[in-house]
Amino acid sequence: MPLCHIPRSWVEVDLEAIAHNLDIARQALPHHAHLMPVVKAGAYGHGLEPVARRLDRDGISYFGVANVGEARRLQQAGVRTPSFIMGPSFPVEREEIIQRHWSCTISSCEEADHLNRLAALYGKTLTVHLALDSGMGREGFLYPDQEDLGGFIDYLRSLEHLKIEGIMSHSPSADEDYTFTQSQIDLFSGWVRELRSHLDIRYCHLAASAGLLAYEIPEANLARPGLLLYGVAPMASIYDGVLRPTLRLRAHVCLVRELPAGHSISYGRTTQLREKTRVATVGIGYADGWSRSLSGSGVCASIQGKLCPMLGRVTMDQIMIDVTDIADVVSGSIVDLICPEQPITRVAELAGTIPWEIFTGLGPRLPRLYS
Ligand SMILES: *Cc1c(COP(=O)(O)O)cnc(C)c1O
């Protein structure tokens, strides 16, 4: 008996497009600035190891990851670029950070003291970046008042086993509020100038994709692009036309039937056919990341470059589409859900969310195929 399983839906990833978009990010950077490609969350659904291996070339300072689990996976994949853990760590995770020479942020004295003590215990020096909270409210020290600044700098200097290699912050509104972000940049730049006069700092960074595209950050010499690498600019820019899409979400038609006028489609029977319709059942659902909030949104599937409307609600494993106008659709035909005809920005808009969430919601059931 032949054993055979054909994936109902899958993701095709274009690694060369990601490398191309990294080059675009480099072009958007001021001269001599450094890059930390952000590969957290499985490289935004594209697959952590394959993406990191492809980008693991000269000219990258760090890979930006969210936690020690991701850093460990990069290490096991043989990636040479060091990992920078952007989010806070738990105390029990910190020995490994020190032993494996990863870099991380410090956001509080508790964290800094503990890391310093552990590093001393192992006779090592840990490279850290001082995180400053300039409005994100998620991590980082609050910048001390002028009269406390001397004490803060003395404190940082007393951490003998921490090498404070960088100063970083993060923008909460770079793609939504230009005025706030501009004042945030001024604030950050002022802080950096003051700290730099007392500490030997190699990297200063504030910008994610939007910051990189749309602002000049005078003191910054490193950027942390994520979304941009995956072909989407969070705001209009001169680079819009040159970014390349990095993935295609595809699925197989599993069944094609003709249903009569008046027949209802999917849970809740929100769609009733007005006329006789050829309906294809397609093997993708919300369990794969094809969000249930796309139900009734006007989202389509593309077959042979033609857009076919989705009918009724998204179910866990399947959706139905109207293929009346396409003659030769059969079981096994391929449909595209995210593709040039229906880009991820459109899908995100119809789902009432952002492209970051669509990318990272692409589920583990979808095999990733690389080219
Ligand atoms: C996720 C993240 C980024 C990347 O953001 P994009 O908007 O996807 O470019 C950069 N910096 C930090 C701290 C992040 O958490």
The ligand as a Tripos MOL2 file, in Angstrom:
@<TRIPOS>MOLECULE
LIG
   15    15     1     0     0
SMALL
NO_CHARGES

@<TRIPOS>ATOM
      1 C1         10.6730   43.2170   16.3830 C.3       1 LIG1
      2 C2         11.6430   44.2840   16.6770 C.ar      1 LIG1
      3 C3         12.3000   44.9580   15.6380 C.ar      1 LIG1
      4 C4         11.9360   44.7850   14.1790 C.3       1 LIG1
      5 O1         10.7780   45.5550   13.8970 O.3       1 LIG1
      6 P1         10.2070   45.7340   12.4140 P.3       1 LIG1
      7 O2          9.1450   46.7650   12.5740 O.co2     1 LIG1
      8 O3          9.6510   44.4180   11.9960 O.co2     1 LIG1
      9 O4         11.3190   46.1820   11.5470 O.co2     1 LIG1
     10 C5         13.3010   45.8420   15.9830 C.ar      1 LIG1
     11 N1         13.6180   46.0750   17.2690 N.ar      1 LIG1
     12 C6         12.9920   45.4620   18.3020 C.ar      1 LIG1
     13 C7         13.4070   45.7760   19.6930 C.3       1 LIG1
     14 C8         11.9760   44.5670   18.0370 C.ar      1 LIG1
     15 O5         11.3400   43.9740   19.0660 O.3       1 LIG1
@<TRIPOS>BOND
     1     1     2 1
     2     2     3 ar
     3     2    14 ar
     4     3     4 1
     5     3    10 ar
     6     4     5 1
     7     5     6 1
     8     6     7 2
     9     6     8 1
    10     6     9 1
    11    10    11 ar
    12    11    12 ar
    13    12    13 1
    14    12    14 ar
    15    14    15 1
@<TRIPOS>SUBSTRUCTURE
     1 LIG1         1 GROUP 0 **** ****
